[in-house]
């Protein structure tokens, strides 16, 4: 398996003394701007915000079977397993909220409701863990595809999996560590959690594309985001808002169908019916199929943009694409 050229982290170069021009030297005017080289989904130069968003959408359109297909499978597995895990606890919770408080003592009612809520929340937590695992896999897998899409290279599922597979366990460890660090920051104060989330947002593309270790990936993300925190935050926030709007638009019809199926009842037991949760899961599958790969692709292109701006990687990518640089 050969490594895609252009993604390795830059080597440290020794400092060279600057040469001073001789007296009377005439400096020629700077060369005229060259046309953008665009072998793939983005031009190989520092990107604008619109180009990053457009590049993510274009990647999904050029590789629909690889990206949308994989996202649909991952979303379906996580949503279905999560639903099956919650259904037993859902029945207990529905029975608890359906009890007439006049037929039992207040202590018995509170105890029954508390036990049911603990079980239901435990099932929800397990569903969240499954969703995290699915998101980690999909993010790393999409990262490999975007890496090829930037250079306009064809890629198959087998090729993407062969490149991503050796990094899977490290990526899982990095994602869990990043989630823990960010959660601690959010618990102590919301602002540190957001700051850490943005600072380490490029861990996945650094780990997958540069084939480095977990600690090195965290250091690479911090180095690339350093000095461009607000810009990185703004782009990721925009991608999040776009994804949230898409999810809301997709989920709305299924929510209305669930409400119609229950007769728009205010009864908690009816609202927590299996049918309404199934409709919600279907909406979640469709929404995740679109929003998860979109967010992952945006993150990778932010990483590419930061490396082109901070490390001149556009020249290396142009050479890798066969254009020899500008």
Buried (B, 14 or more C-beta within 10 A) or exposed (E): EEEBEBBBBEEEEEEEEEEEEEEEEEEEEEEEEEEEBBBBBBBBBBBEBEBBBBBBBBBBEBBEEBBBEBBBBBBBBBBBBBBEBBEEBBBBBBEBBEBEEEEEEEEEBEEBBEBBBEBBEEBBEBBEEBBBBBBBBBBBBBBBBBBBBBBBBEBEBEBBEEBBEEBBEBBBBBBBBBBEBBEEBBEEEEEBBBBBBBBBBBBBBBBBBBBBEBEBBBBBBBBBBEEBEEBBBEBBEBBEEBBEEBBEEBBEEBBEBBBEBBEEEEEEBBBBBEEBBBBBBBBBBBBBBBBBBBBBBBBBBBBBBBBBBBBEBBBBBBBBBEEEBB
